[in-house]
């Protein structure tokens, strides 16, 4: 029989498991909580923006720069990790700065670890918005990742994109390779796959995770767990109806469109004809001449005095 574990051994194993989880969680920091993507307020223009070396709006240097790797604003280390030696002195402001990141446009402190690792593992190295195709240097907002397709999103397009991200490019939930219902959905390719066609020889499946997409390698999700919907077209096969002449129903669509335009044009012509008929009736009755004579009679007795139109000027006034 195996030996019974003692209390000290159980505690040691639990401690090792917690340390392992902590080390794994350090590498998987949420993009919104990373120091290089933190929210910053400019000292001069008071505008909110992403953490950066210079203000995106007024281009001013910040008084308390934040390190893009460790997130500190004051270097209090007395060890040999700092590239610049400042024994017994705390460095703040630009005295703490060692470099500027080329990707996230933020300060990096003069710690050797931050200087050597941040440029390689910067989470915003290839951060380009999937909607507007702008990088970090082209807008002043923070960067986010979509909860479904995990693509980069800027602060302006994050809500609109996620509201329409769970939409398939197909008209049904069937597998792209066969006629069966797809149980696995890839929200990056916008396609469904069945249990057989989701298996890939190129991308390996990790234990305890969903199988990767055979096209792009992105992790798939269960279709039943998502509120997926299919792509709806404004015109085409769905609007043609069953009595369409063509195979895809486009003939019926164009016929309906042309008939509606012709109907609108006919209505406008009828209105124009009625308007012309009313004008002709008024001219035939001779009501126009009578109205002219009536207006002249009204203004004939009106006296406006001497005006410039009647030849009056200030030099023509008679002297008293």
DOMI-156682 format. One record per residue (C-alpha): x, z, y; residue number from 0; chain; residue in three letters. Coordinates in Angstrom, 2 decimals, padded with zeros to 5 digits. Each point is the difference from the previous one (the first is absolute). Last residue first. Layout:
N
<atom x="X" z="Z" y="Y" n="NUM" chain="A" res="ala"/>
...
***
This chain:
320
<atom x="-039.29" z="-047.43" y="129.37" n="319" chain="A" res="unk"/>
<atom x="002.30" z="-002.54" y="-001.64" n="318" chain="A" res="unk"/>
<atom x="-001.53" z="-002.22" y="-002.63" n="317" chain="A" res="unk"/>
<atom x="001.50" z="000.33" y="-003.51" n="316" chain="A" res="unk"/>
<atom x="001.74" z="-003.19" y="-001.10" n="315" chain="A" res="unk"/>
<atom x="003.42" z="001.69" y="-000.36" n="314" chain="A" res="unk"/>
<atom x="-001.30" z="002.27" y="-002.72" n="313" chain="A" res="unk"/>
<atom x="-001.13" z="-002.92" y="-002.12" n="312" chain="A" res="unk"/>
<atom x="-003.40" z="-001.43" y="-000.91" n="311" chain="A" res="unk"/>
<atom x="-000.25" z="-003.49" y="-001.48" n="310" chain="A" res="unk"/>
<atom x="-003.02" z="000.66" y="-002.20" n="309" chain="A" res="unk"/>
<atom x="002.21" z="000.73" y="-003.00" n="308" chain="A" res="unk"/>
<atom x="002.03" z="002.46" y="002.05" n="307" chain="A" res="unk"/>
<atom x="-003.13" z="002.01" y="000.51" n="306" chain="A" res="unk"/>
<atom x="-002.51" z="000.57" y="002.79" n="305" chain="A" res="unk"/>
<atom x="-003.01" z="001.94" y="-001.23" n="304" chain="A" res="unk"/>
<atom x="-001.11" z="000.24" y="-003.62" n="303" chain="A" res="unk"/>
<atom x="-003.62" z="-000.88" y="000.65" n="302" chain="A" res="unk"/>
<atom x="-002.28" z="-000.34" y="-003.07" n="301" chain="A" res="unk"/>
<atom x="-003.08" z="-002.12" y="000.73" n="300" chain="A" res="unk"/>
<atom x="001.23" z="-002.91" y="-002.17" n="299" chain="A" res="unk"/>
<atom x="001.12" z="002.26" y="-002.87" n="298" chain="A" res="unk"/>
<atom x="-003.41" z="000.32" y="-001.69" n="297" chain="A" res="unk"/>
<atom x="-001.01" z="-003.58" y="000.65" n="296" chain="A" res="unk"/>
<atom x="003.20" z="-001.32" y="-001.61" n="295" chain="A" res="unk"/>
<atom x="-000.65" z="002.08" y="-003.15" n="294" chain="A" res="unk"/>
<atom x="-003.54" z="-001.37" y="-000.35" n="293" chain="A" res="unk"/>
<atom x="001.16" z="-003.57" y="000.45" n="292" chain="A" res="unk"/>
<atom x="002.56" z="000.33" y="-002.80" n="291" chain="A" res="unk"/>
<atom x="-002.56" z="001.60" y="-002.37" n="290" chain="A" res="unk"/>
<atom x="-002.40" z="-002.83" y="000.54" n="289" chain="A" res="unk"/>
<atom x="002.71" z="-002.53" y="-000.79" n="288" chain="A" res="unk"/>
<atom x="000.96" z="001.62" y="-003.31" n="287" chain="A" res="unk"/>
<atom x="-003.55" z="000.45" y="-001.26" n="286" chain="A" res="unk"/>
<atom x="-000.35" z="-003.70" y="-000.37" n="285" chain="A" res="unk"/>
<atom x="-001.89" z="000.33" y="-003.29" n="284" chain="A" res="unk"/>
<atom x="002.27" z="-002.59" y="-001.62" n="283" chain="A" res="unk"/>
<atom x="003.17" z="001.92" y="000.86" n="282" chain="A" res="unk"/>
<atom x="-001.33" z="003.22" y="-001.54" n="281" chain="A" res="unk"/>
<atom x="-000.99" z="-001.77" y="-003.21" n="280" chain="A" res="unk"/>
<atom x="003.43" z="-001.60" y="-000.30" n="279" chain="A" res="unk"/>
<atom x="001.70" z="003.41" y="000.26" n="278" chain="A" res="unk"/>
<atom x="-002.18" z="001.44" y="-002.79" n="277" chain="A" res="unk"/>
<atom x="000.81" z="-002.94" y="-002.29" n="276" chain="A" res="unk"/>
<atom x="003.72" z="000.48" y="000.59" n="275" chain="A" res="unk"/>
<atom x="-000.19" z="003.66" y="-001.11" n="274" chain="A" res="unk"/>
<atom x="-002.02" z="-000.91" y="-003.10" n="273" chain="A" res="unk"/>
<atom x="002.58" z="-002.63" y="-000.97" n="272" chain="A" res="unk"/>
<atom x="002.89" z="002.46" y="000.37" n="271" chain="A" res="unk"/>
<atom x="-001.72" z="002.60" y="-002.18" n="270" chain="A" res="unk"/>
<atom x="-000.64" z="-002.59" y="-002.71" n="269" chain="A" res="unk"/>
<atom x="003.62" z="-001.16" y="000.11" n="268" chain="A" res="unk"/>
<atom x="001.29" z="003.57" y="-000.42" n="267" chain="A" res="unk"/>
<atom x="-002.24" z="000.55" y="-003.02" n="266" chain="A" res="unk"/>
<atom x="001.19" z="-003.23" y="-001.59" n="265" chain="A" res="unk"/>
<atom x="003.68" z="001.03" y="000.45" n="264" chain="A" res="unk"/>
<atom x="-000.65" z="003.29" y="-001.73" n="263" chain="A" res="unk"/>
<atom x="-001.71" z="-001.73" y="-002.91" n="262" chain="A" res="unk"/>
<atom x="002.86" z="-002.48" y="-000.35" n="261" chain="A" res="unk"/>
<atom x="002.51" z="002.87" y="-000.14" n="260" chain="A" res="unk"/>
<atom x="-002.06" z="001.75" y="-002.68" n="259" chain="A" res="unk"/>
<atom x="-000.26" z="-003.21" y="-002.02" n="258" chain="A" res="unk"/>
<atom x="003.77" z="-000.57" y="000.19" n="257" chain="A" res="unk"/>
<atom x="000.75" z="003.53" y="-001.23" n="256" chain="A" res="unk"/>
<atom x="-002.52" z="-000.18" y="-002.82" n="255" chain="A" res="unk"/>
<atom x="001.45" z="-003.32" y="-001.14" n="254" chain="A" res="unk"/>
<atom x="003.54" z="001.39" y="000.21" n="253" chain="A" res="unk"/>
<atom x="-000.93" z="002.95" y="-002.21" n="252" chain="A" res="unk"/>
<atom x="-001.95" z="-002.09" y="-002.48" n="251" chain="A" res="unk"/>
<atom x="002.96" z="-002.30" y="-000.49" n="250" chain="A" res="unk"/>
<atom x="002.39" z="002.94" y="-000.50" n="249" chain="A" res="unk"/>
<atom x="-001.83" z="001.20" y="-003.12" n="248" chain="A" res="unk"/>
<atom x="002.97" z="-000.03" y="-002.37" n="247" chain="A" res="unk"/>
<atom x="-001.11" z="-002.79" y="-002.32" n="246" chain="A" res="unk"/>
<atom x="-001.77" z="-001.87" y="002.76" n="245" chain="A" res="unk"/>
<atom x="-003.75" z="-000.50" y="000.29" n="244" chain="A" res="unk"/>
<atom x="-000.89" z="003.65" y="000.56" n="243" chain="A" res="unk"/>
<atom x="-003.16" z="001.35" y="-001.61" n="242" chain="A" res="unk"/>
<atom x="001.69" z="003.22" y="-001.20" n="241" chain="A" res="unk"/>
<atom x="000.89" z="001.17" y="003.47" n="240" chain="A" res="unk"/>
<atom x="002.68" z="-001.27" y="002.36" n="239" chain="A" res="unk"/>
<atom x="000.65" z="003.33" y="001.75" n="238" chain="A" res="unk"/>
<atom x="002.14" z="001.53" y="-002.77" n="237" chain="A" res="unk"/>
<atom x="001.96" z="-003.21" y="-000.66" n="236" chain="A" res="unk"/>
<atom x="001.26" z="-000.48" y="003.50" n="235" chain="A" res="unk"/>
<atom x="-000.65" z="001.87" y="003.20" n="234" chain="A" res="unk"/>
<atom x="000.53" z="003.52" y="001.30" n="233" chain="A" res="unk"/>
<atom x="002.13" z="000.98" y="-002.99" n="232" chain="A" res="unk"/>
<atom x="-000.10" z="003.46" y="-001.59" n="231" chain="A" res="unk"/>
<atom x="003.17" z="001.33" y="-001.64" n="230" chain="A" res="unk"/>
<atom x="-000.68" z="002.56" y="-002.70" n="229" chain="A" res="unk"/>
<atom x="-000.38" z="003.74" y="000.31" n="228" chain="A" res="unk"/>
<atom x="001.97" z="002.96" y="-001.32" n="227" chain="A" res="unk"/>
<atom x="-001.06" z="003.60" y="000.47" n="226" chain="A" res="unk"/>
<atom x="002.84" z="001.20" y="-002.19" n="225" chain="A" res="unk"/>
<atom x="000.07" z="002.25" y="-003.07" n="224" chain="A" res="unk"/>
<atom x="-001.80" z="-002.59" y="-002.17" n="223" chain="A" res="unk"/>
<atom x="002.67" z="-002.57" y="000.82" n="222" chain="A" res="unk"/>
<atom x="002.74" z="002.22" y="-001.38" n="221" chain="A" res="unk"/>
<atom x="003.13" z="-000.34" y="002.06" n="220" chain="A" res="unk"/>
<atom x="003.02" z="-002.28" y="-000.16" n="219" chain="A" res="unk"/>
<atom x="003.56" z="000.88" y="000.96" n="218" chain="A" res="unk"/>
<atom x="001.70" z="-002.88" y="001.81" n="217" chain="A" res="unk"/>
<atom x="002.15" z="-002.24" y="-002.20" n="216" chain="A" res="unk"/>
<atom x="-000.88" z="-003.16" y="001.95" n="215" chain="A" res="unk"/>
<atom x="-001.56" z="-002.29" y="-002.62" n="214" chain="A" res="unk"/>
<atom x="-000.33" z="002.06" y="-003.21" n="213" chain="A" res="unk"/>
<atom x="-001.37" z="002.95" y="002.03" n="212" chain="A" res="unk"/>
<atom x="001.43" z="003.27" y="-001.25" n="211" chain="A" res="unk"/>
<atom x="-001.66" z="002.11" y="-002.71" n="210" chain="A" res="unk"/>
<atom x="-001.42" z="003.35" y="001.18" n="209" chain="A" res="unk"/>
<atom x="002.29" z="002.99" y="-000.24" n="208" chain="A" res="unk"/>
<atom x="000.68" z="002.68" y="-002.65" n="207" chain="A" res="unk"/>
<atom x="003.07" z="-001.72" y="-001.40" n="206" chain="A" res="unk"/>
<atom x="001.32" z="-002.78" y="002.16" n="205" chain="A" res="unk"/>
<atom x="-001.06" z="-003.57" y="-000.73" n="204" chain="A" res="unk"/>
<atom x="002.69" z="-002.62" y="000.10" n="203" chain="A" res="unk"/>
<atom x="-000.22" z="-003.05" y="002.24" n="202" chain="A" res="unk"/>
<atom x="001.26" z="-003.31" y="-001.40" n="201" chain="A" res="unk"/>
<atom x="-001.70" z="-000.04" y="-003.41" n="200" chain="A" res="unk"/>
<atom x="-003.38" z="000.77" y="001.49" n="199" chain="A" res="unk"/>
<atom x="-003.15" z="001.54" y="-001.39" n="198" chain="A" res="unk"/>
<atom x="-002.97" z="-000.41" y="002.32" n="197" chain="A" res="unk"/>
<atom x="-001.14" z="-003.02" y="-002.02" n="196" chain="A" res="unk"/>
<atom x="-001.12" z="002.00" y="-003.05" n="195" chain="A" res="unk"/>
<atom x="-001.77" z="002.90" y="001.70" n="194" chain="A" res="unk"/>
<atom x="-001.85" z="-002.28" y="002.44" n="193" chain="A" res="unk"/>
<atom x="001.27" z="-000.96" y="003.42" n="192" chain="A" res="unk"/>
<atom x="-001.61" z="-000.02" y="003.45" n="191" chain="A" res="unk"/>
<atom x="001.31" z="-001.62" y="003.19" n="190" chain="A" res="unk"/>
<atom x="000.61" z="000.87" y="003.67" n="189" chain="A" res="unk"/>
<atom x="003.78" z="-000.64" y="-000.36" n="188" chain="A" res="unk"/>
<atom x="000.87" z="003.24" y="001.84" n="187" chain="A" res="unk"/>
<atom x="-003.09" z="001.88" y="-001.13" n="186" chain="A" res="unk"/>
<atom x="000.79" z="-000.60" y="-003.66" n="185" chain="A" res="unk"/>
<atom x="-003.05" z="000.81" y="-002.11" n="184" chain="A" res="unk"/>
<atom x="-000.10" z="001.11" y="-003.64" n="183" chain="A" res="unk"/>
<atom x="-003.21" z="-000.09" y="-002.10" n="182" chain="A" res="unk"/>
<atom x="-000.56" z="-003.74" y="000.41" n="181" chain="A" res="unk"/>
<atom x="-003.16" z="-001.27" y="-001.67" n="180" chain="A" res="unk"/>
<atom x="000.66" z="-002.76" y="-002.51" n="179" chain="A" res="unk"/>
<atom x="000.07" z="-003.71" y="000.75" n="178" chain="A" res="unk"/>
<atom x="003.74" z="-000.45" y="-000.23" n="177" chain="A" res="unk"/>
<atom x="003.13" z="-000.25" y="002.14" n="176" chain="A" res="unk"/>
<atom x="-001.27" z="001.18" y="003.38" n="175" chain="A" res="unk"/>
<atom x="-002.01" z="002.79" y="-001.62" n="174" chain="A" res="unk"/>
<atom x="-003.62" z="000.21" y="001.08" n="173" chain="A" res="unk"/>
<atom x="-001.17" z="002.17" y="002.92" n="172" chain="A" res="unk"/>
<atom x="-001.84" z="-002.91" y="001.60" n="171" chain="A" res="unk"/>
<atom x="000.26" z="-002.17" y="003.12" n="170" chain="A" res="unk"/>
<atom x="003.78" z="000.20" y="000.21" n="169" chain="A" res="unk"/>
<atom x="002.23" z="001.05" y="002.92" n="168" chain="A" res="unk"/>
<atom x="-000.82" z="003.63" y="-000.66" n="167" chain="A" res="unk"/>
<atom x="-000.93" z="002.45" y="002.77" n="166" chain="A" res="unk"/>
<atom x="001.26" z="003.58" y="000.08" n="165" chain="A" res="unk"/>
<atom x="002.13" z="-000.55" y="003.10" n="164" chain="A" res="unk"/>
<atom x="-002.88" z="-000.42" y="002.45" n="163" chain="A" res="unk"/>
<atom x="-000.28" z="003.53" y="001.42" n="162" chain="A" res="unk"/>
<atom x="003.71" z="000.57" y="-000.57" n="161" chain="A" res="unk"/>
<atom x="000.86" z="-002.88" y="002.29" n="160" chain="A" res="unk"/>
<atom x="-002.28" z="001.04" y="002.86" n="159" chain="A" res="unk"/>
<atom x="001.25" z="003.59" y="-000.11" n="158" chain="A" res="unk"/>
<atom x="003.73" z="-000.82" y="000.00" n="157" chain="A" res="unk"/>
<atom x="-000.07" z="-002.85" y="002.51" n="156" chain="A" res="unk"/>
<atom x="001.00" z="001.62" y="003.30" n="155" chain="A" res="unk"/>
<atom x="002.40" z="002.61" y="-001.39" n="154" chain="A" res="unk"/>
<atom x="002.02" z="-002.63" y="-001.83" n="153" chain="A" res="unk"/>
<atom x="-000.42" z="-000.63" y="-003.70" n="152" chain="A" res="unk"/>
<atom x="002.55" z="-000.32" y="-002.80" n="151" chain="A" res="unk"/>
<atom x="-001.24" z="-000.98" y="-003.45" n="150" chain="A" res="unk"/>
<atom x="-000.96" z="002.63" y="-002.58" n="149" chain="A" res="unk"/>
<atom x="-002.81" z="-002.17" y="-001.47" n="148" chain="A" res="unk"/>
<atom x="-002.54" z="002.83" y="-000.24" n="147" chain="A" res="unk"/>
<atom x="000.94" z="002.88" y="002.32" n="146" chain="A" res="unk"/>
<atom x="001.51" z="-002.37" y="002.54" n="145" chain="A" res="unk"/>
<atom x="003.30" z="001.22" y="001.41" n="144" chain="A" res="unk"/>
<atom x="000.49" z="001.15" y="003.59" n="143" chain="A" res="unk"/>
<atom x="002.28" z="-000.86" y="002.91" n="142" chain="A" res="unk"/>
<atom x="-000.09" z="001.72" y="003.38" n="141" chain="A" res="unk"/>
<atom x="-000.82" z="-001.63" y="003.31" n="140" chain="A" res="unk"/>
<atom x="002.08" z="-001.55" y="002.78" n="139" chain="A" res="unk"/>
<atom x="-000.05" z="-003.61" y="-001.10" n="138" chain="A" res="unk"/>
<atom x="002.53" z="-002.81" y="-000.56" n="137" chain="A" res="unk"/>
<atom x="003.06" z="002.05" y="-001.01" n="136" chain="A" res="unk"/>
<atom x="-001.80" z="001.55" y="-002.97" n="135" chain="A" res="unk"/>
<atom x="-000.88" z="-003.43" y="-001.44" n="134" chain="A" res="unk"/>
<atom x="-003.04" z="-002.13" y="000.72" n="133" chain="A" res="unk"/>
<atom x="-001.70" z="-002.24" y="-002.59" n="132" chain="A" res="unk"/>
<atom x="-003.52" z="000.66" y="001.41" n="131" chain="A" res="unk"/>
<atom x="-001.67" z="000.81" y="-003.34" n="130" chain="A" res="unk"/>
<atom x="002.74" z="000.81" y="-002.51" n="129" chain="A" res="unk"/>
<atom x="001.89" z="002.03" y="002.59" n="128" chain="A" res="unk"/>
<atom x="003.73" z="-000.31" y="-000.46" n="127" chain="A" res="unk"/>
<atom x="002.05" z="002.97" y="-001.18" n="126" chain="A" res="unk"/>
<atom x="003.06" z="-001.47" y="-001.75" n="125" chain="A" res="unk"/>
<atom x="002.46" z="002.79" y="000.81" n="124" chain="A" res="unk"/>
<atom x="-002.76" z="002.45" y="000.94" n="123" chain="A" res="unk"/>
<atom x="000.64" z="002.39" y="-002.90" n="122" chain="A" res="unk"/>
<atom x="003.67" z="000.34" y="000.98" n="121" chain="A" res="unk"/>
<atom x="001.89" z="000.53" y="-003.28" n="120" chain="A" res="unk"/>
<atom x="003.23" z="-001.90" y="000.74" n="119" chain="A" res="unk"/>
<atom x="000.21" z="000.58" y="003.76" n="118" chain="A" res="unk"/>
<atom x="-000.85" z="003.67" y="-000.51" n="117" chain="A" res="unk"/>
<atom x="002.68" z="000.79" y="-002.60" n="116" chain="A" res="unk"/>
<atom x="003.42" z="-000.02" y="001.67" n="115" chain="A" res="unk"/>
<atom x="-000.96" z="001.21" y="003.47" n="114" chain="A" res="unk"/>
<atom x="-002.39" z="002.64" y="-001.32" n="113" chain="A" res="unk"/>
<atom x="002.53" z="001.41" y="-002.45" n="112" chain="A" res="unk"/>
<atom x="002.85" z="000.02" y="002.51" n="111" chain="A" res="unk"/>
<atom x="-002.06" z="001.90" y="002.57" n="110" chain="A" res="unk"/>
<atom x="000.28" z="-001.55" y="003.46" n="109" chain="A" res="unk"/>
<atom x="-003.78" z="-000.31" y="000.42" n="108" chain="A" res="unk"/>
<atom x="-001.89" z="-003.29" y="-000.38" n="107" chain="A" res="unk"/>
<atom x="-002.08" z="-001.23" y="002.92" n="106" chain="A" res="unk"/>
<atom x="-002.98" z="-002.32" y="-000.53" n="105" chain="A" res="unk"/>
<atom x="-000.56" z="-003.78" y="000.14" n="104" chain="A" res="unk"/>
<atom x="-001.52" z="-000.07" y="-003.54" n="103" chain="A" res="unk"/>
<atom x="002.09" z="-002.89" y="-001.39" n="102" chain="A" res="unk"/>
<atom x="003.30" z="-000.10" y="001.90" n="101" chain="A" res="unk"/>
<atom x="000.33" z="003.79" y="-000.04" n="100" chain="A" res="unk"/>
<atom x="001.76" z="001.43" y="003.04" n="99" chain="A" res="unk"/>
<atom x="003.20" z="002.01" y="-000.48" n="98" chain="A" res="unk"/>
<atom x="001.72" z="003.40" y="000.30" n="97" chain="A" res="unk"/>
<atom x="-002.25" z="002.03" y="002.25" n="96" chain="A" res="unk"/>
<atom x="000.43" z="003.78" y="000.31" n="95" chain="A" res="unk"/>
<atom x="001.79" z="-000.15" y="003.35" n="94" chain="A" res="unk"/>
<atom x="-002.82" z="-002.30" y="001.16" n="93" chain="A" res="unk"/>
<atom x="-002.38" z="002.94" y="000.11" n="92" chain="A" res="unk"/>
<atom x="001.03" z="003.23" y="-001.70" n="91" chain="A" res="unk"/>
<atom x="003.24" z="001.44" y="-001.40" n="90" chain="A" res="unk"/>
<atom x="000.33" z="003.66" y="-000.97" n="89" chain="A" res="unk"/>
<atom x="003.51" z="001.35" y="000.58" n="88" chain="A" res="unk"/>
<atom x="001.91" z="002.33" y="-002.35" n="87" chain="A" res="unk"/>
<atom x="002.01" z="-002.84" y="-001.50" n="86" chain="A" res="unk"/>
<atom x="-000.91" z="-003.35" y="001.53" n="85" chain="A" res="unk"/>
<atom x="001.82" z="-002.58" y="-002.11" n="84" chain="A" res="unk"/>
<atom x="-001.42" z="-003.52" y="000.22" n="83" chain="A" res="unk"/>
<atom x="-000.55" z="-001.59" y="-003.42" n="82" chain="A" res="unk"/>
<atom x="-002.14" z="002.95" y="-001.00" n="81" chain="A" res="unk"/>
<atom x="000.01" z="000.88" y="-003.70" n="80" chain="A" res="unk"/>
<atom x="003.06" z="002.27" y="000.36" n="79" chain="A" res="unk"/>
<atom x="-002.03" z="003.18" y="000.40" n="78" chain="A" res="unk"/>
<atom x="-001.08" z="001.70" y="003.20" n="77" chain="A" res="unk"/>
<atom x="-003.48" z="-001.50" y="000.08" n="76" chain="A" res="unk"/>
<atom x="-002.33" z="000.75" y="002.91" n="75" chain="A" res="unk"/>
<atom x="-000.86" z="-003.57" y="000.95" n="74" chain="A" res="unk"/>
<atom x="-003.15" z="-000.04" y="002.14" n="73" chain="A" res="unk"/>
<atom x="-002.89" z="-002.50" y="-000.07" n="72" chain="A" res="unk"/>
<atom x="-000.41" z="-000.17" y="-003.79" n="71" chain="A" res="unk"/>
<atom x="-002.00" z="-002.63" y="-001.92" n="70" chain="A" res="unk"/>
<atom x="002.41" z="-000.39" y="-002.95" n="69" chain="A" res="unk"/>
<atom x="000.18" z="-003.81" y="-000.15" n="68" chain="A" res="unk"/>
<atom x="-001.31" z="-001.41" y="003.29" n="67" chain="A" res="unk"/>
<atom x="001.61" z="002.78" y="002.04" n="66" chain="A" res="unk"/>
<atom x="-002.18" z="000.99" y="002.95" n="65" chain="A" res="unk"/>
<atom x="001.28" z="-000.52" y="003.55" n="64" chain="A" res="unk"/>
<atom x="-000.68" z="002.76" y="002.53" n="63" chain="A" res="unk"/>
<atom x="000.32" z="-001.42" y="003.53" n="62" chain="A" res="unk"/>
<atom x="-001.40" z="-003.44" y="-000.85" n="61" chain="A" res="unk"/>
<atom x="001.59" z="-003.14" y="001.43" n="60" chain="A" res="unk"/>
<atom x="-002.30" z="-002.17" y="002.12" n="59" chain="A" res="unk"/>
<atom x="-001.18" z="-003.51" y="-000.91" n="58" chain="A" res="unk"/>
<atom x="-003.33" z="000.38" y="001.88" n="57" chain="A" res="unk"/>
<atom x="-002.37" z="-001.23" y="-002.74" n="56" chain="A" res="unk"/>
<atom x="001.97" z="000.09" y="-003.29" n="55" chain="A" res="unk"/>
<atom x="001.82" z="003.17" y="000.99" n="54" chain="A" res="unk"/>
<atom x="003.59" z="-000.06" y="-001.17" n="53" chain="A" res="unk"/>
<atom x="001.46" z="001.61" y="-003.11" n="52" chain="A" res="unk"/>
<atom x="-003.18" z="-000.18" y="-002.05" n="51" chain="A" res="unk"/>
<atom x="-002.59" z="002.27" y="-001.61" n="50" chain="A" res="unk"/>
<atom x="-003.26" z="-001.94" y="000.00" n="49" chain="A" res="unk"/>
<atom x="-002.25" z="000.08" y="003.04" n="48" chain="A" res="unk"/>
<atom x="-002.08" z="002.24" y="002.25" n="47" chain="A" res="unk"/>
<atom x="000.31" z="-000.63" y="003.71" n="46" chain="A" res="unk"/>
<atom x="001.07" z="002.68" y="002.50" n="45" chain="A" res="unk"/>
<atom x="001.64" z="-002.55" y="002.36" n="44" chain="A" res="unk"/>
<atom x="003.10" z="002.12" y="000.67" n="43" chain="A" res="unk"/>
<atom x="000.71" z="002.29" y="-002.97" n="42" chain="A" res="unk"/>
<atom x="-001.45" z="-002.41" y="-002.55" n="41" chain="A" res="unk"/>
<atom x="-002.13" z="001.51" y="-002.73" n="40" chain="A" res="unk"/>
<atom x="001.10" z="-000.42" y="-003.63" n="39" chain="A" res="unk"/>
<atom x="-001.86" z="-000.34" y="-003.30" n="38" chain="A" res="unk"/>
<atom x="002.19" z="-000.05" y="-003.09" n="37" chain="A" res="unk"/>
<atom x="000.99" z="-003.23" y="-001.75" n="36" chain="A" res="unk"/>
<atom x="003.76" z="000.66" y="-000.12" n="35" chain="A" res="unk"/>
<atom x="-000.73" z="003.60" y="-001.01" n="34" chain="A" res="unk"/>
<atom x="-002.06" z="-001.03" y="-003.09" n="33" chain="A" res="unk"/>
<atom x="-003.46" z="001.57" y="-000.12" n="32" chain="A" res="unk"/>
<atom x="-002.03" z="-003.22" y="000.41" n="31" chain="A" res="unk"/>
<atom x="002.11" z="-001.73" y="-002.67" n="30" chain="A" res="unk"/>
<atom x="-000.62" z="002.77" y="-002.54" n="29" chain="A" res="unk"/>
<atom x="003.22" z="001.27" y="-001.49" n="28" chain="A" res="unk"/>
<atom x="000.78" z="-001.11" y="-003.54" n="27" chain="A" res="unk"/>
<atom x="003.75" z="000.73" y="-000.26" n="26" chain="A" res="unk"/>
<atom x="-000.49" z="003.67" y="000.78" n="25" chain="A" res="unk"/>
<atom x="-002.85" z="000.22" y="-002.52" n="24" chain="A" res="unk"/>
<atom x="002.33" z="-000.75" y="-002.93" n="23" chain="A" res="unk"/>
<atom x="002.43" z="002.75" y="000.98" n="22" chain="A" res="unk"/>
<atom x="-002.89" z="002.48" y="000.37" n="21" chain="A" res="unk"/>
<atom x="-001.42" z="-001.01" y="-003.39" n="20" chain="A" res="unk"/>
<atom x="003.36" z="000.57" y="-001.69" n="19" chain="A" res="unk"/>
<atom x="000.40" z="003.34" y="001.74" n="18" chain="A" res="unk"/>
<atom x="-003.43" z="001.07" y="-001.27" n="17" chain="A" res="unk"/>
<atom x="000.87" z="-001.02" y="-003.57" n="16" chain="A" res="unk"/>
<atom x="003.32" z="001.85" y="000.13" n="15" chain="A" res="unk"/>
<atom x="-001.76" z="003.15" y="001.23" n="14" chain="A" res="unk"/>
<atom x="-002.57" z="-000.21" y="-002.79" n="13" chain="A" res="unk"/>
<atom x="002.79" z="-000.31" y="-002.58" n="12" chain="A" res="unk"/>
<atom x="001.83" z="003.01" y="001.44" n="11" chain="A" res="unk"/>
<atom x="-003.16" z="002.10" y="000.07" n="10" chain="A" res="unk"/>
<atom x="-000.73" z="-000.84" y="-003.64" n="9" chain="A" res="unk"/>
<atom x="003.56" z="000.92" y="-000.97" n="8" chain="A" res="unk"/>
<atom x="-000.23" z="003.33" y="001.78" n="7" chain="A" res="unk"/>
<atom x="-003.28" z="000.83" y="-001.73" n="6" chain="A" res="unk"/>
<atom x="001.42" z="-000.64" y="-003.45" n="5" chain="A" res="unk"/>
<atom x="-000.83" z="-002.99" y="-002.10" n="4" chain="A" res="unk"/>
<atom x="-000.82" z="000.69" y="-003.66" n="3" chain="A" res="unk"/>
<atom x="002.45" z="-001.55" y="-002.44" n="2" chain="A" res="unk"/>
<atom x="-001.23" z="-002.88" y="-002.03" n="1" chain="A" res="unk"/>
<atom x="-001.24" z="000.74" y="-003.55" n="0" chain="A" res="unk"/>
***
